């Protein structure tokens, strides 16, 4: 059984220990020490990382009564150990912050936190009921007030009799000694994780987003140092958008809406102009068979132009592209079944595509002179 130093003092960054065993496992060398400050993955909190005897600790997990350190290499004897405490402290901030906001939401709605995950970029918490936006705003406000008050965060180890008198949150039935994390006036919750000593160390709790999940909601939170990093990233983006749109940072959402409206208007005008241009382009086109080449390679334009041509010619075709990228084609007719033409184009010009009797579309992997000679060869017949 490993002696768990993180329950005596959650701020231990360096310590000395004796290696009891070191065996090769799937992810690396599995090292068990006589005592450790490395917290093993559990209750939504990731396992600690750092160094044991100068060897990297990739992860820490719990196995029965033991804490197993997954190490990059072998270690033995007496070792000096060092935690990646920046990462651990961020976890402590996030874990304690989660207690606070979950406590307020529970007090407000009666719903329970039924899923908790500390990810690389954010914390998510799942509740077994729908928490409204107003309730979340209020829980967020109260949580940050609790941070400003710098309240102590205590670990309690109650007897069975004491426990019966406590009203505490718990995710599951616990056997043996229960460890309660207490923030007076805010929350009391059974938890085996690591926490900060005072709420002020958390810095900030921010609800980033909320979505419906199962029969309740999933809330995404930014807490502590991660929240600061998130703020820096979002501020950088806001300033970039602000400069690009020549709008004040607090007005960029309105500015984006204006740009979107302008783009829609321009798209409409562009389509109109394109139609006019195509009509001019098509004015000399008539007779039985008419075909035009265009170099844009745009299938949508080919379809539009072909449709205009088909008002003048019996059968109309547009080939859009060049000899390097190949050609998109559209063939249309008001009265002739153009699927027959698609078949011929596909087989003689390395093509693929099809469509309805009035309009076929596809692509040809060949050269312009091949297409032109193929088009000349195509005979229109009535059968
Ligand atoms: Zn906790």
Boltz pocket constraint, residues with backbone or C-beta under 6 A from the ligand:
constraints:
  - pocket:
      binder: B
      contacts: [[A, 95], [A, 96], [A, 99], [A, 181], [A, 191], [A, 192], [A, 193], [A, 194], [A, 195]]
      max_distance: 6.0
